[in-house]
Amino acid sequence: MGLSTHVLDTMHGCPAAGMAVSLFATGAGEPRLIKRVVLNADGRNPDGPLLATGELSAGTYRLVFEVADYFRSRQVALPQPPFLDRVALDFGVADPQAHYHVPLLVSPWSYATYRGS
């Protein structure tokens, strides 16, 4: 299955459709952009996994979620600067044959994540 993500907007109680997400490899030197996607109506990458099993390597990665832009697009009045602008999650992949699912539950004021299934 590779690497996937799913974002739920806990302020509105729905998937974060339209949120931009960037995936970076962070293992050596400067972070390297691998992929940038905009989440579909279900809050997921419309093309399936961010990286398929054969594309995923052991190492460290970063997902960057464009939280403030998403909430502004939903007409949420945010302070300037917003409390959360971008949420960056750094994580490691030890077994590239396993499925790594990185969900994000987010509001303009808080977020939570975990390794999903």
C-alpha positions, -999 to 999 in steps of 0.1 A, spaced: 0 0 0 29 25 5 22 59 20 -12 76 23 -28 104 42 -63 115 51 -73 149 65 -105 156 86 -116 191 93 -127 189 130 -141 224 130 -167 216 103 -169 179 109 -160 169 74 -131 158 51 -107 187 43 -115 188 6 -93 212 -13 -64 213 12 -30 213 -4 -4 188 9 33 185 1 54 154 7 92 158 12 121 134 17 142 147 45 170 122 49 200 139 34 206 176 32 178 199 23 143 185 22 134 174 -14 99 178 -27 85 145 -39 48 154 -46 23 181 -41 -14 172 -41 -48 188 -35 -72 166 -14 -104 153 -29 -139 154 -15 -130 126 9 -99 144 22 -76 120 4 -52 121 -26 -74 117 -56 -47 94 -72 -46 70 -43 -14 65 -22 11 94 -21 37 67 -28 31 31 -38 49 3 -21 76 1 -48 82 39 -46 85 41 -8 120 38 7 132 35 43 141 69 56 126 101 69 98 122 54 78 153 60 42 160 51 32 197 50 -5 205 52 -16 240 41 -40 245 70 -46 283 70 -51 285 33 -77 257 36 -96 274 64 -95 308 46 -110 290 16 -139 279 39 -144 316 49 -131 311 84 -119 344 98 -83 338 110 -61 362 129 -30 375 112 -8 357 116 -29 326 120 -23 303 150 -17 274 126 -4 283 91 11 251 79 13 218 98 45 199 92 47 163 103 81 146 103 80 108 104 102 78 97 97 47 75 115 17 88 98 -10 67 91 3 31 70 -29 24 45 -19 52 16 5 48 22 39 64 -10 59 68 -6 94 83 -40 110 91 -44 145 103 -74 158 124 -72 196 122 -90 228 132 -76 264 130 -65 260 166 -53 224 170 -43 191 153 -37 155 160 -20 127 141 -11 91 145 0 61 124 -32 47 110 -39 15 93 
